[in-house]
């Protein structure tokens, strides 16, 4: 959130009335604009004590948007969780009004992106320094329970860096001091999935391919971006090229990294750190240890130098002057060579063809020495050799650049997304900063991460929980099958699971909201646990009311089915068929009907807790299939007869089915 200060305040900086309000109400004197981003504009200013600060304001077009302020609040919350000298400090913030702003310390110096853009790749030792300092800083960020998600050269300032620091390396001089300045899309570690279903957020050149595959952003993604950033610092080029994001991702997936010209061991280290498969990458501690121990003085051997033939003979020129003159000149130059060297004349190689003889010119400054006369052949004109060209086979063909070398992809337009709190929220195309939003095609159950998915905050970007459709519908089928054996037990299971789902979702919202507001540690979880019994009582009442009318409708449809079957075919169907049909209708309407969003989200979160990765997903899937097989076997064995437990003495279908005779 800082850059090199301007010489004086630009006149346009005073056009924003919010800047005037800042000066009048908060005592900040705006000196000028120093940077812009996808959401905010950054100004350099003086506070009331005259200290240099940086002030970030939301852009005018989104300053009234509550979601933009919520995102700014999450940035402040994440940044406050970490205390480190290489992370810019937040000094002041106002987040509850359209005049929302954040004040941080001012960091003098260029961004890493600007430094490399101006001077090219940095000295390998300087790259090592940046890598070690940022690696320890990244450890501190992860230790505080935060995932940064957007490490890139424009988010790193080189505090106090001079031209000499950027163009060379002095082992006894000052070290480069990188500072991370932007936590715009950072999240808590337990909220490690992305911001919306099917969307992945980040910057293409520094986005881990695993994030694209799994829709999961964890610590490994930050370490991958860190290594990609060091590759950029070492070469001056983005490690997987520029251009369309999908092509960058494809090159990263294939390992087509551009690190030509770096020291041998650094190149080997970068390739290992930027493996597409996280399982093949070294651990973070190993990466830092190996980086510190690299030998940066060795480069790949370019191979033998090949002598190109010029197409005609080249003769060696004889040394001009006699042996004595040559020895005298040598004595003047060397000032003390061995006597035997001074007495040895330089022998001219014999010329095989007199036509190729080259006349030796006299040495400058020794006119007394004359070369021996040589009989010259007739003067030959100089012949210009023809230039050999092969236009049909050019050595190097420059491909035309298709559009801008690097461009930010626009946000993919999305249909309105149902907000977990009940109101539809359209996708907002205004969040189109330096990040790109990439469609995610499928869910990979192997993705790691804590339980619960992305947190939801009222008014924040709608973030549904991770989906487990196969497990959900197997559970539905199990409840329906159970209704064909024990209808009252099936209804009890529906109410119990519905109560648990709604309680789980409400507790998750509570914990997420408290953490967004700055709460840390186990406090939010303890408070949610203490409130769970009350939430469960409310949830039970809600699910009973939610299922009441679908149950009545389902029973009526089941009775109508039984009556119609009996009257048309002259024989009553199995009792289990009517109850299974009634439960199907009840369950379906309860799942998609009024107020069902909380039940659905809670169900998916419970399944995500039970099956957070591929192994547990398979375990839960096998258990559901075994239970379903057992219930269906029971249905077939009982030939459709049902058990009315625990109300064995209550009314039965035969008691009300007068049409059965």
N, C-alpha and C positions, 0 to 999 in steps of 0.2 A: 504494500500500500504506500509505496514511496518511490521517488525517483530523483534525478538530478534537479535541483531547484532552478526555476527560471530567474532571469535577471531582475524582472520587475513584474508587477501584477498585470496580466493581460486585461484589456478593457472588457472583453466579453465575459470575464469571470464575474463581473458585477451585475450581469443581466439576470441571473437567477435570484428571485426575491428570497429564496431560502437562505442564501449566503448573507443577505442583509440581516435577516432574522437571527442567524447564528452570531453575527457580530454584535447585535444589539442585546440579545437575551443571554448568550453564553460567553461573550467576550472573546470569540475567536476572530482574528484578523486574517482574512483570506489573502494569500499572496499570489496564487495562480494555480491553474490546472496542471497536474503532473501525470495523469494517466486516466484511461477509460477501460471499461470492461463490459461484459454482456449485460450486467444489471446496474452497475454504479459508475460514478465519476469521482475521481480522487483529486483532492486539492491539497496543496501545501498551505499551512497556516501557522500563525503564532497563537498560543493560548494567552490567558490573562497575565501569566508570568513572563511572557516573551519567549517561551520554549518552542522549538520547531515541532510541529505535529502534522499528521496526515489525516484528512477528513474524507470519509467516503459517504456520498449521498446517492440515493437511488435515482435512476434516470427519471426525468419528468413524466414520461409516458407510462411508467409503472409505479410511481410514487404513491398513488391512491389505491393500489392493489394490495389487499390484505395478504395474499399469498406471497407477494414479493417481500413484504415486511416479515412474514413468518420465516422465509428462507434466510433473510438477513439475521433474524434472531437466532436461527440454528447455527449460522456461521459464528456469531458472537459466543454462543454457548460452547461450541466445540473448541473455539480458540481459548476460551477462559479455562478450559479443563487442563490445559498444558502449560507448565511453567518451564521455560527454557530460554537461554540467551539468544538462541538462533531462531526464535519464533517471535515475530513482531508483537509487542505488547499492546493490549487494548487499554486505553486511558479513560474513555467516556463513551456512552452510547445512549441514544434515544430511539426507541423502537415502536412506540405506541401511537404514532401519528404520521400523516403524509410527509412531515418534515423529518422522517427518520434519518439518523446519521450514526456513524461509528467513527470514533477518534482513536488513532493509534500513534505510537511513536513514529517520528520521521526517520527513515533510514537513508542516509546519503549514499549515493553510488548508483551504478547502472544495474539493470536486471541482467541475469546470465544470458538471456536471449539477445539483448542489445550489445553486451560485451562481445559475444561470439560473432554476432553479425558485423561488428565494426572491425574486429581483429582476426577473425577466423578461429580455428581450433586452438585451445589453450595448451600451454606446456603440459606434458604428461604428469609432472610432479604437481602442478597446480590442479589438474583434474583429480589426482589422488587426494589432495587436501580437501577439495570440495566434497568428494565422495565420502571421506571418513567423517567430516563434520556433519554432513547431512544424514549419514547413516545413523550416527548417535542421536541426532535430533529426531529421526523417524522412530527410533526405539522409544524415545520419550513420548512421542505422540501415541504410539500403540500402547505403551504402558499406562497411559491415561484413559484407555478405552475408546480411542478415536481412530477412525479410518479417514485419511485425507482425501483420497480418490482423485486428486487433480494436480499431482506434482508435475511441473513442466518448467522450462527455462524462464518463462515470463512471470512465474510465481516465486522466483528466487532472486533476491537482491544480493549483490556483492558489496557489503558495507565497507565504505571507504576505499574501494579499489581504485588504484591510479593506473595511468597508461603503462608504466613500467611493470606493474603487477600483472597486466593482461597480455603483455607482449613478450614476457620472458619469465625466468624464475631465479630468485636469489635465495640460496639455501640459508643465508644469514639474515634475510630481510623479513618484512612483515608477511604474515600468512593471509590468504584470502579468507574472508569471513562471510559465508553465505547465510542469508536470513530468509526463512519462509514467510511470505506476506499474505497469502490468500487462503482462507478456509471456506470458500464459497459453497462447495458441495460436500464438505466433510460431514460425516455422520458418526454416530456412536457405533461401536463394534457389534453390539447386539442387534443393530438395525441395518444389517449388512446387505440386504437386497435392495434392488434399484428403486427409482422414484415412481415408477408406474409400470403396469403390466405390459410386457413387450418392449420396454424402452430401457436402453443402457446409456448412462450419462458419463461423460468424460471427454478427453481430448484425443483425437484419433492417433496421433503420432506417439502418444505415451500411454495408450490404453492396453492393458494386458489382454492377449487373445482369450485367456480363460474367462475373463469377464464377459466377452461377447458370447462365448459358448454356453455359459452357465447362468448368466444374469445374476451373478453373485460377486460383490466387491469386498474383498477382505484384505488382510495385511499383505498377502502375497502380491496383490495388484499394486500396492504402494511400492514394494521392493522392485517390481518389474519396471515401474515408471522411473524409479530412482536410477536404475541401471541404464535405461534408455536416455535419461537426462545426461548421464556421464558420457555416453557415447556421443551425444550431440556436442558436449563441451570439448571432447577430445578431437573431433573431426570437423566441427563447424557445419555438419550436415545431420538432418534427422535420420535416425538409424535405419528406418524402413522407407525412406523417401517421402515425397509429398504428393499432393494431388488428391484424387478421390479417396474418401475414407475406406471404401470397401477394398480398393486395391492395396492401401496401406495395411489393412488387416490381413489380406491374403498373403502379402509378403512376410508379415510377422509370423503368420501361421506356418509358413514354409521355411522360416529361418533365413530368409534372403537379406541378411544384415549388411549394411554399408559401413565398414570400419576400416577401409583401406588407409594405410599410412600411420596407424597407431603402433606402438611397441608390441613386440610379439606376445609377451605375457599378458599385457593389457587386453589385446584382442582376444586371446584365449579366455580370459576372465569374463569379458563382455558376452561372448557367445554362451558361456555356461550360465550366466545370470539372466540371459534373455531367451532361455529355452521356452518354446511354446507350451510344453507340458510342465506344470508346476512340480510334478513329482521328480522331474529330472534336474531341477534347479537346486543348488546348494542352499542350506539354511542361511538365514540372515547373518548369524554370528560367524559362520564360515566365510561368507562373502566379505565381511569386514576384515576378518583375519587375513584372508588371502590378498585382499586389496592392499593392506598395509605392508605385505611382504613381497609384492611384485618387484621384479627387476625391470625398470623402465628404461634401461640403457640399450637393450638389445632389440634389433629390428630384423624382420625377415630378410634373408639373403636374396637379393634380386636376381642372382644367377650370373653366369659368365657373360662378359661383354663381347658381343660378336663384331668382328671386323668386317665392315661392309666393303665389297669390291667396287671401285669407282669405274670400272670398265676400261681402264687403260693403266699402263705401268706408272708407278711412282718411284722416282729415284731418290736416293739419300743424298743430301747436299754435303759436299766436303767442307771441312773447316777452313775458313779463310786465313791466309797468312802462313808464315813459316812456323816451324816448331818453336823457335826462340821467341817470336812474338806471341804465340799462343801461350808459352810458359810465362812470359812477362805479364800478360793479361790475367792469367790465373793467379799469379802471385799478388797482383793488386786486389783481386776480388777476395781471395781466401785469406790473405794476410798471414800465411804461415803454414802452408801445406808441406807435406814431406818433400824432401829434395828430389826423390826419385819420381814423384808425380810431376814436378816442375820440368824434369828433363825428358819426359815422355811426350812426343808430339801426338797429335790426334790424327789417326790414319783415315783417309777418305776411302770409302768402299769403291771398288772398281766399277766403272760403268760398262755394261756389256754392249751397249749400242751407242756409237758416237752421236747418232742423231738425237739421243735422249740426254746428252750431256748438259748439265746446268752450270752456268758460269758462276763462280764464287765471287760475291761482292766483297770489297775491302771493308775491314772493320772501321767503324766510325771513331775518329779521334786518334788514329795511328796512320797518318798519311805516308810515313816513311817506309812502311811495309807494303810491298807490292806483291801481288800474287804472281805466280809463275805464268808466263804467257801460254795460252792453250790455243791450239789451232782450232778455229771454229768452222763448222760447216756452213754452207749457204744458209742465209736466214730463212727460216720457215715461218709462214704466217700462222697466227693463233687460230686454231679451229674450235669453233663453239660446238660442244657436244649437244646433241638433241635431247630435250627433256622427255623422258619416257613416262607416259601417263596411261592409266587404265581406267577410263571413266566408267566402264561397265562394272568394275569391281572396286569401288572406293574403299580406302583403308578404314575410315571411320565415318559413319553416317550420323549426322545430328538429327535426332527425331524432333519434330516440331512440338512445342508445348501446347497442349490442348487446354486452353483457358489459363486461369491464374495458376501459378505454381502451387499455391496452397490456398484452399478456400474452406470456409466453415460450412458444413452442411446445415441446411435449415431444419427446424424441428419438423418431424413427420406429422402431418395433420392427423389428428385422432378424432374419432367420434366421441361425443360426450360420454364421460365415465361416471358410473354411479358412485357417489361418495358414500363411504361407510356410515355416515351420519344421516343419510336419507335423501340428500339433495343432489341433483345431477350437476357435475362440474365439467364444462367443456375444456378441452385442451387449450392452453394459452400459448399462441405463437410468439408472444413477446419475450419469452425466455430463450433467446437465441444468441447468447453470448459466444465466447470462444469455445464453448463445449459443443459437442454434437450429440444428437439423440439417434440411436441406431436401433432399428427394429430387431427384436429378439424372436427367433422363430419357434423354439420349443423349450420345454422344461427338461433339464437334465437332473435326475434324482441323485446324481453323485456329488452335487455341489455341497460343500461343507458350510458350516456356520451355525451360530446359536439359534435357539428356538425363537419363533415369533415373527420373523420377517421385518419389514420396514414399519417403523412407528407411524401412527396417524395422529395428527393434531388438528383440532377444529380449524377449518379455513385453510389448511395446508394442501399441498398437491395431493390428489387422491391416490392412495397407495393400497390396493387390495393385498391381502396376505397371499403367500404362495399357494398354488392350486394343486390338489391331488384328485383329479376327477375320477380316475379308475377306482381308487380306494373309497371315495364318497359313494359312488353308485353301487359298488359291491356292498357297502354298509346298508344302503337303502334296500337292496335286494334281500339282504339277510333279515331285515326287520319285516318286510312283506312276507317272506317265507315263514318267519316265526308266527305271523298272524294266522297262517293256515293250520298251525298246531296249537298255539296258546294265544288267542287274540288279546286277552287282558294283559298277559305278560308282554306282548309286543307293544301295546299302547303304553305300558309303564316304561319300557326301554326308550320309546320315542320321547316321553316327557323328561326322563332322567337325562338323556343325551342332549336334548334341547336346552335344559336348564344349565348343564355344564358348559355348553357352547356359548350361551349368552353371558354367563358369568366370566368365562375365560376372556371373551372379547372386551367386556367392560373393564376388567382388571388390566388388560393389555393397554387399553386407551389411557387409563389412569396413570400407569407407570410411564408411558411415552410422553404424556403431557407434562408430568412433573420433571422428567429429564430434559425436555425441551426448555423448561423454565430455569434450568440450571441445577436441579437436584442431582446429587451424585451418590455413589456407594449403594448400600443395600436398603437405604431408607425408603425409596419408593416401593420396592418389592415388599418390605415388611408392612407398610401401610396398606398396600393392595391386598395382602394376605389377611390382615385384620378385618378389612371391609368385605371380604369374600362371603361370609355367611349372610350378611344383609343383602348383598348383590344376588346371592343364590335364591333367597326367599322371593325377591322381586322378580328374578328370572323365571322361577317356577310359576308364579302367577301369570306372567306374560306368555309363557309357552302354552299354559292351559287355555288362556283366552284366545291365543293365536290358533290353536288346534281345534277349538270347540266347534266352530261352524264347518270347517273341513271334515271333521269327524261325523257330524250330523249328515252332511251331504254324502259322505262315503258310505255310511250305514244305509241311507235311503237307496243309493245306487246298488249296493250289495243285495238288499232285499228285493229290489226290482229285478235284478239279474236272476236271483233264485226263483222268483215267481214266474218270470217269463220262461226260463228253462223248464220248469216243472209243467207249466200249462202247454207248452209247445211240444215237448217230447214225452210227456206222460210219466216222467220219473224225476225225482229230485236230484239235483247235483250234490256233490260232496259239500258238507258244511264249510270246509276249509276254503273252498273256492270263493264263496260270498265274503268271508272275512278277509281273505287276501286282497280281493278287489276293493273292499272298503278301506283297508289300510293303504293301498296304493294311492287312492285318491286323497286320503287324508295327508299322507306324507308328501305328495307332490305339491298340493296347495300350500301346506305349511312351509315347504322349502322355497317356494317362489312367490308367495302371497305377501300381503301387507305386513310390514315390519320384519320381513324375513332376512334382511341384509345382515343384521347383527348375528342371527343364528348361523347363516352361511359362513360369515367371516370367522366366527368362533370355531365352527366345525373344522374349517381348513387350518386354523392355527393349532388346534388340538392334534390333527393329523400330522402337521409339520413338526410338532413336538415329538410325536411318537415315531415319525419316520423322517428324520432330518437329512438323511443321505441315502445312497443306493442300497446299502446293506440292510438298514432298518426298514426301508421301503419294501424290500423283498420279504423280510420277516413278517411285517404287518400284512402284506398281500397273501402270503401263505396261510397265516392264521385265519384271515377272513374266508379264504377258500375252504379251509378245513371246517370252519363253523357252518358255512353255507352248505357244504356237502352233508354234514351231520343232520342239519335241519331238513334238507330235502329228502334224505334217506328216511327220516322219521315220518315225514308227510306221506311218502309212498307206503311205508310199513303200516300206518294207521288208516290208509285208504281214505283220507280226507276227513276222518273224525277228529274233532277238536277237543281240547282239554280246557275247561272254563276256570281253572285255577287262577287266582285264589278265591273266586266267587263260584264255587262248585254248586251251591244251592240256589244260585240266582237264575234269572230267566235265560232260557236257551232258544236257539233259532227254531227248534221244533215247536216251542210253546207259542210262538207268534206267527209261524208260517201256516196259517189256516188253509192256504191253497194246496198244501201237501195232502190234505185229507186225513 
